Amino acid sequence: MRYGKSDLLHLAGRIRQNSYEKSGERVHTVDLIAERVRVIPAHDWPKGHEDQDDDRPED
């Protein structure tokens, strides 16, 4: 599977929480388990989508 900058990844799966002890301290983890992955190339996005998900602050 190949993907590039600005491509979207659609993941379907589940979340698994776990914990274990390390050096006397409790460590909590969250694992994302992808059962299906779909790449949506940037050129297939609907028009105007680039502006909706832009994380840059507005001027």
N, C-alpha and C positions, 0 to 999 in steps of 0.2 A: 504494500500500500504506500503510495507516494502522496505527499501533501506539501503545500508551499505556503509562503507568507500570505496572509489574508484569507486562506481557505478556512472553511468551517469544518469542525469535526462533530458529528452527531453520535453520541455514545448512548447505548442502552445497556443496562445491567443492574447492579445492585451495590449497596454500601455495606461494608462489614466493619464493625467496631470490635476492637480487641484491647487487651491490656496484659502487661507482664511486668515482672519486677527486675530491675537492673540496678546493681550497686545499692540495694536497700531502698530504692525509690520506685514508685509505681509509675509506669509509662503507659500512656493511652495512645492508641493508633486508630486511624480511620483509613480503610482500604477501599478504593473504587475498583470494582471488578467489572470490566467491560465485557459483555457477552456479544455485542454487535457494535461495529464501528463503521460509520459511513462518512466519506469525505465529500463535502459540497464545495467544488471549486469556486473561487471568488467570481469568476466570469458567469456563473450560474445564479448568483444572488439576484433577487428582485431589484429593480431600479430604486435608488434612494436608500437601500439597506446600509450602505457604508456609513452614512451619517447617523443612523439610529444607534449603532453600537460603538461609536467612537468614544474612547475614554479620555480624549484630550479636553481640557477645560475650554469653555466657550469664551470668546473675547468680549 
